[in-house]
Amino acid sequence: MHRNPNDPKAVFGGAIVVFARRWRMFIDEKLAESGLTDASWTPLIYLHRLGDGLLQKELAAASGLDESSLVRLIDILSQRGLLERRIDPDDRRARRLYLTDDGRQTAAAIRLQLVALENELLADFSDGDVAAVLGICEGVEAKIEKAKSEIKARG
């Protein structure tokens, strides 16, 4: 069965990918003055939002970043004095992530900038419209996670 290429469901995935790239590029350009790229401010923001003490793999899962890429970003943020790794007292092989005071201040400032930029970009849309889009994205994401779990279970 062929779907009409003008059908919104037929173009949804591609449109979301393009939208996400453009959104991130715009935000990245606006935040460039902070000296952080999108890739490096993303883990900082998620750690600030979710709280100190996350494992690297937890931060990777929450932020959608690849674990191997995240290692390099954590190194950069650590070298800049924005976060630190600490040995997990319950598992000496594991490292937990903590924002430094500078990291907390930087993340808070970036979050304020993000809120202002998001408000600017979404100003013409109602809260209901935005909530509806978020609901669709969350629903699709749940289906993706379910499908991935089923594939993994089949081995």
N, C-alpha and C positions, 0 to 999 in steps of 0.2 A: 504494500500500500504506500503510495507516494503522497506526501503531504504538500499542500500549497506552500511555496516558499514565503508567501506573505502572511501565513498563519503565525500569530504571535508565539505559539508554542514551538514552531519550527525554527524561529530565530532567537529564542530566549537565551540559550546557552552562549551563543556567539555574542549577542548583545551584552550579556552580563560580563563576559571576559573583556570586551572592549571598554565597557563602562568602568570596570574595576581598574584597568590599566590607566585610563585617563584620569580617574579620581586620584589614584596614587601618585601619578605624575604631577598633577596640580598641587596636591598637598605637599609633595616632596619639594617642589619649587618654592612654595610659600614658606616652608620650614627650613630651607637651605641656610638661612641666616643663623640658625642655631648651630650649624656645623655638623648636623647629623643627617645622614641619608635616610630614606624610608626604611631601608633594611636595618639600620642601626637604631633608629628611634622606636621601631615597632616592638622589639623585645623589652625596651626600657618602659614603654607605656603599659604593656601587658603585665610586667612585673609590678609596676606601680598600682595598677588596677586590681590585680589579684592578690597582692601582698607578698611580703618577703618570705623566703624559705622554700620556694618552689624548687623542685628538681628540674634539671635541664630538659628532660623529656616531657615534663608537665608544661613547661613554658613553650616548648616546641609545639605540642598538641594544641594548646590554647591559642597560640598566635598564628598557627598554620605554616610555620617555618620548618624547613627541613632540619633535622637534628644536626647533621654535619655542617650545614651552613651556619647554624646557630652557634656552634662552638667558636667559629671565627669571629662572629659578631660579639659574643661574650668576651672574647680576648680583647677586642677593640674597646668595648665599653669598660672593661676592667683596667686597661692601660690608661684610659682617660679618667680613671678614678670615679666612675659613675656606678659601678657595681662591683661586688666581690663574691668569690666562691668560698664557701666554708664546708669543711668536712661534716657530713651527716653523723651525729653521735651514735645513731643506731646502725649505720652501715658505712664503714670507713671508706668503702669504694665509691660511694655516692657523694656528690657535691651539691650543696644547696646554694641558691642565689639570693643575694641581699643587695638592696640599693644602699649606696653610701648617702651621706647627707647631701652632697652635690648631686648625686643621681636623683634623689627625691625632689630636690629643687628644680632640676632640669626637666624631669618628667612632669611635674606640676605645671611648669611654664608651658611645656609643649601641649599638655592636655588643654590648657586655657586657649592656646592658639587653635588647636583642633576644633574645639567647641565653637569658636568664633567662625572658623572657615566652614564648618558643617552647617551652622546656622545661616551663613551667607548663601551657601549653595542650595539649601533646602527651604529658603524663605518663602518661595512661591507655592509650597506644597503644605497641605494640612497635616496635622499630626496623624490623622486617620490614614491618609495616603501613605505616609512614611511607615506607619505601623503595618499596613497591608503588605507593602513591599518586603519589609523585614519578616513578616509571617511567611510569605512565599519562600523567601530565601532559607529560613529555618526549616520549613517543611521539606524543601528539596535536599537540604543538607542532611536531614534525618534519614531520608530515603537513600542517599548516597552511603551514609554510615552503615545502614542496615544491609545494603547490597554488598559492601566491602566485608562486613562480618560474615555474611553467608558464603562469600567466595573463600574467605580465610578458613571457615569451618569445613569446607569441602576439601581443603588442603591442596 
